[in-house]
Amino acid sequence: MTAQDQWTIKGFIDTYKNIYTISNDTKIVSKILEIHLFPKI
């Protein structure tokens, strides 16, 4: 957390304890989240 009590995300950890860092490019981050978090229709 930051001094203003805001969350900061540095990456993701999968079920195999692999760590994946993310960049500040929001287009890349949002696309990854879209692919992995939203179910396929």
Biotite code that builds the C-alpha atoms (Angstrom):
import biotite.structure as struc

atoms = struc.array([
    struc.Atom([0.000, 0.000, 0.000], chain_id="A", res_id=1, res_name="MET", atom_name="CA", element="C"),
    struc.Atom([1.066, 3.547, -0.612], chain_id="A", res_id=2, res_name="THR", atom_name="CA", element="C"),
    struc.Atom([1.112, 6.356, 1.917], chain_id="A", res_id=3, res_name="ALA", atom_name="CA", element="C"),
    struc.Atom([-2.416, 7.288, 0.752], chain_id="A", res_id=4, res_name="GLN", atom_name="CA", element="C"),
    struc.Atom([-3.665, 3.718, 1.415], chain_id="A", res_id=5, res_name="ASP", atom_name="CA", element="C"),
    struc.Atom([-3.863, 2.908, -2.301], chain_id="A", res_id=6, res_name="GLN", atom_name="CA", element="C"),
    struc.Atom([-3.037, -0.541, -3.645], chain_id="A", res_id=7, res_name="TRP", atom_name="CA", element="C"),
    struc.Atom([-0.067, -0.870, -5.989], chain_id="A", res_id=8, res_name="THR", atom_name="CA", element="C"),
    struc.Atom([0.238, -3.927, -8.213], chain_id="A", res_id=9, res_name="ILE", atom_name="CA", element="C"),
    struc.Atom([3.700, -5.062, -9.225], chain_id="A", res_id=10, res_name="LYS", atom_name="CA", element="C"),
    struc.Atom([2.725, -8.377, -10.807], chain_id="A", res_id=11, res_name="GLY", atom_name="CA", element="C"),
    struc.Atom([0.872, -11.648, -10.436], chain_id="A", res_id=12, res_name="PHE", atom_name="CA", element="C"),
    struc.Atom([1.637, -14.985, -8.803], chain_id="A", res_id=13, res_name="ILE", atom_name="CA", element="C"),
    struc.Atom([0.070, -18.114, -10.312], chain_id="A", res_id=14, res_name="ASP", atom_name="CA", element="C"),
    struc.Atom([-0.864, -21.363, -8.580], chain_id="A", res_id=15, res_name="THR", atom_name="CA", element="C"),
    struc.Atom([2.618, -22.751, -9.270], chain_id="A", res_id=16, res_name="TYR", atom_name="CA", element="C"),
    struc.Atom([4.157, -19.754, -7.441], chain_id="A", res_id=17, res_name="LYS", atom_name="CA", element="C"),
    struc.Atom([5.549, -18.261, -10.653], chain_id="A", res_id=18, res_name="ASN", atom_name="CA", element="C"),
    struc.Atom([5.862, -14.482, -10.439], chain_id="A", res_id=19, res_name="ILE", atom_name="CA", element="C"),
    struc.Atom([4.907, -12.364, -13.450], chain_id="A", res_id=20, res_name="TYR", atom_name="CA", element="C"),
    struc.Atom([5.758, -8.677, -13.275], chain_id="A", res_id=21, res_name="THR", atom_name="CA", element="C"),
    struc.Atom([3.716, -6.126, -15.195], chain_id="A", res_id=22, res_name="ILE", atom_name="CA", element="C"),
    struc.Atom([4.653, -2.863, -16.850], chain_id="A", res_id=23, res_name="SER", atom_name="CA", element="C"),
    struc.Atom([2.940, 0.493, -16.494], chain_id="A", res_id=24, res_name="ASN", atom_name="CA", element="C"),
    struc.Atom([1.410, 0.156, -19.968], chain_id="A", res_id=25, res_name="ASP", atom_name="CA", element="C"),
    struc.Atom([-2.294, -0.046, -19.144], chain_id="A", res_id=26, res_name="THR", atom_name="CA", element="C"),
    struc.Atom([-3.248, -1.413, -22.564], chain_id="A", res_id=27, res_name="LYS", atom_name="CA", element="C"),
    struc.Atom([-1.139, -4.517, -21.981], chain_id="A", res_id=28, res_name="ILE", atom_name="CA", element="C"),
    struc.Atom([-2.342, -4.933, -18.406], chain_id="A", res_id=29, res_name="VAL", atom_name="CA", element="C"),
    struc.Atom([-6.021, -4.549, -19.305], chain_id="A", res_id=30, res_name="SER", atom_name="CA", element="C"),
    struc.Atom([-5.721, -7.024, -22.191], chain_id="A", res_id=31, res_name="LYS", atom_name="CA", element="C"),
    struc.Atom([-4.083, -9.646, -19.964], chain_id="A", res_id=32, res_name="ILE", atom_name="CA", element="C"),
    struc.Atom([-6.794, -9.215, -17.346], chain_id="A", res_id=33, res_name="LEU", atom_name="CA", element="C"),
    struc.Atom([-9.498, -9.397, -20.011], chain_id="A", res_id=34, res_name="GLU", atom_name="CA", element="C"),
    struc.Atom([-8.113, -12.649, -21.428], chain_id="A", res_id=35, res_name="ILE", atom_name="CA", element="C"),
    struc.Atom([-7.560, -14.398, -18.096], chain_id="A", res_id=36, res_name="HIS", atom_name="CA", element="C"),
    struc.Atom([-10.307, -13.112, -15.826], chain_id="A", res_id=37, res_name="LEU", atom_name="CA", element="C"),
    struc.Atom([-13.375, -12.951, -18.038], chain_id="A", res_id=38, res_name="PHE", atom_name="CA", element="C"),
    struc.Atom([-14.927, -16.287, -19.079], chain_id="A", res_id=39, res_name="PRO", atom_name="CA", element="C"),
    struc.Atom([-15.204, -17.143, -22.738], chain_id="A", res_id=40, res_name="LYS", atom_name="CA", element="C"),
    struc.Atom([-18.676, -16.805, -24.208], chain_id="A", res_id=41, res_name="ILE", atom_name="CA", element="C"),
])
